[in-house]
Amino acid sequence: MKVTKLLPGLGAVTLILILALCLSSCFSLPGGIPNPFADLSQSVSNRVSGELVSASGISGMTNQMMFNMVYAQVFFMGGFGADFYDLAETQGTVWRVESREDDGSISIVEAERALLKILPNGDRWYYLSWRADGEEWSYEALMNDDLEAKKIRYFNPDVKRVEESTFDAVADKDAEDETAAPEDAAVAEYDLEDFKKNIAGREIITVGGSSYTCDRIVWSYTDEEEKVNYTYTWWVDSSAPGGLVKYEWTRSDSKETLRGELVSFHSGYNTRYSSY
């Protein structure tokens, strides 16, 4: 199992690199993947006008692919199952995510996730946002009972309007089809009961001005092909919004790490893009 299996949607970044041609930033995700936000809008608008991009579908396609990354990194924060402890309706959390490279350099991003509304048929509208280096990518996503994205709404700055993209329910996710809904994190296949054997202790964690008594869950796996061991550590308190309070990702062959912690939580979220 490769690390991209634990961070779903990152395969789509490769397509974004080809589309945008120039993505450069100090912030990297595990595996050396550059921050896909940097200069993306500018690089696209340099080639064609905003209206042409939107009309031709390039803008929507790019946003769908970008949503795959945001979905992976924000909805499944730190690879943790988002449905283990779901948020309450109109409740959201803000996270600080720190990436440390082998050379010791550190980059920071801010991630936000909120459950906006639960519909009568069980579908749910979520708000997901990722902010780094002065760039922001924000989406409202309609998800089904299995937390698969059905459609997204977002503000397109090229044409200064809210647009919508839908996902093809029968599209092949493994083929990296941009119309396919992003894959779940691998951990989504697990149940909380499965992690009881992985609880390594209890700790009091203070983040965002609040203290939580957390189970420290340690989950490791080895990539037999690469001969590298990857480890996730999650600090979880069922009383915390969303359950997850803090996380850390490490790999055995480098000093590279990814850490995140809950900064704040809020209630009263509502749609920004007239999604419902």
Number of C-alpha atoms within 10 A of each C-alpha: 12 14 18 14 16 22 24 22 27 25 18 21 20 13 17 20 15 10 16 19 13 16 17 15 16 14 23 20 20 18 11 10 14 17 19 23 21 21 17 20 17 12 15 20 17 9 11 11 13 20 14 15 19 17 11 11 13 15 23 23 18 22 25 26 27 23 29 23 22 25 28 22 24 24 25 22 25 26 25 26 23 21 16 15 18 16 20 15 18 19 21 23 19 20 22 18 25 20 21 19 21 10 9 11 11 16 18 18 19 18 25 23 26 28 23 26 22 16 12 7 8 12 18 20 26 27 26 23 21 24 16 19 15 8 14 14 18 22 25 26 26 24 19 16 11 11 17 18 27 19 20 24 23 23 18 18 10 17 15 10 10 14 16 18 18 17 18 16 13 9 14 14 16 11 10 20 16 24 20 23 28 28 22 24 25 18 17 19 9 13 12 11 8 9 12 11 10 15 17 13 11 14 14 13 17 15 14 14 8 11 13 17 17 23 22 20 19 18 17 13 14 16 12 10 8 10 10 16 15 18 17 20 22 25 24 25 23 16 13 18 19 25 21 26 27 25 23 19 20 18 20 12 11 11 12 21 19 22 19 23 22 24 20 16 17 12 14 10 16 19 14 15 15 10 17 11
